[in-house]
Amino acid sequence: MALAEEHHRCFSESLAGLKLAPPMDGEKILPARAIDLLNHQLTTLHQCLFPDWFRQLGELYFQCRDSRNDFASICEDTYKHDRRGAGNHHPHWDPTLSLRLMIYVSDVTTNNGAIQVKSGTHYRNHRTRLEQWKNQVSYQDPCLCSGANLPYENIEGCAGTAIVFDVSVTHRKGIVGREAQRSVAFSHIHSPLAQLQLAGTPFGSIPQSLLWPHGKPDDQ
C-alpha cells in the first residue's frame, strides 16, 4: 500500500527539484536520484529501488566494487495511441552495460504491459554496443537487436514483484490495454564500463578487462 501511495505522489504532487521527462504518448517518467526519494519522504520507493542485495548482486555480476547505483525512474504507463511513435514498446537494448531492478508497483500482466525479453541475447547486443562505440557510431533508437527468430518471454507479476536483468538483453514494454494502466519503478547499477562510456571516454582508452566483466560471449 505504501509503495503504491508513494508512486501516486510522484505524479499527483509537485516535488521540488524533480521534473517529468519529456512526455511520450502513453508514458510518464519521473527521473530521480536516490537522495531525492529520501528528501521527499518516498522511503518505501527508496528501500525497494536501492536495497543492499541489488548492490551486492551488481558487484558479483560485474566483478567489481566500483559499480554505481544512484538513479531511479518512476513510471506510469497507459494506452499508446500511435505504436509507430517513440517509446519503450519497441525492441531495444540500452546504450550502456548495466543491470536493471524493476519493481511492479501494480499487478502487471500481458494485458497492461508486462515486460518482454528474449533470453540469451545480451552477449550479441553487447558486442554490437562495443563495435558501435569503437567505430563512433551513435546509438540508434529503435536499434538493431539480436534474436530476431527467438520468441519473447512475458514476465508477469503481482504488485511488489522485483525483476533484475541485464539491459543488454533484447527487451520491450508490452502493450498496455486501452482501459488499463501500468505502474512500475526501476533503478540501475552501472558497470565501470558504463561509467566510462557515459563520461565520453574514447573506446581505445578502455582497459580490456572492463569490456566483458560478465563473462565471455558465446558465438552460437
ABEGO torsion letter per residue (X at the ends): XAAAAAAAAAAABBBBGBBBBBBBBGBBBBBBBAAAAAAAGBAAAAAAABBAAAAAAAAAAAGBAABBBABBBBBBBBBBABAABBEAABBBBBABBBBBBBBBABBBBAAAGBBBBBBGAAAAAAAAAAAAAAAGBBBBOBBBBBGAABBBBBBBBBBGBBBBBBAABBBBBBBBBAABBBBBBBBBBBBAAAAAAAAGBBAAABBAAAABAAEBBBAX
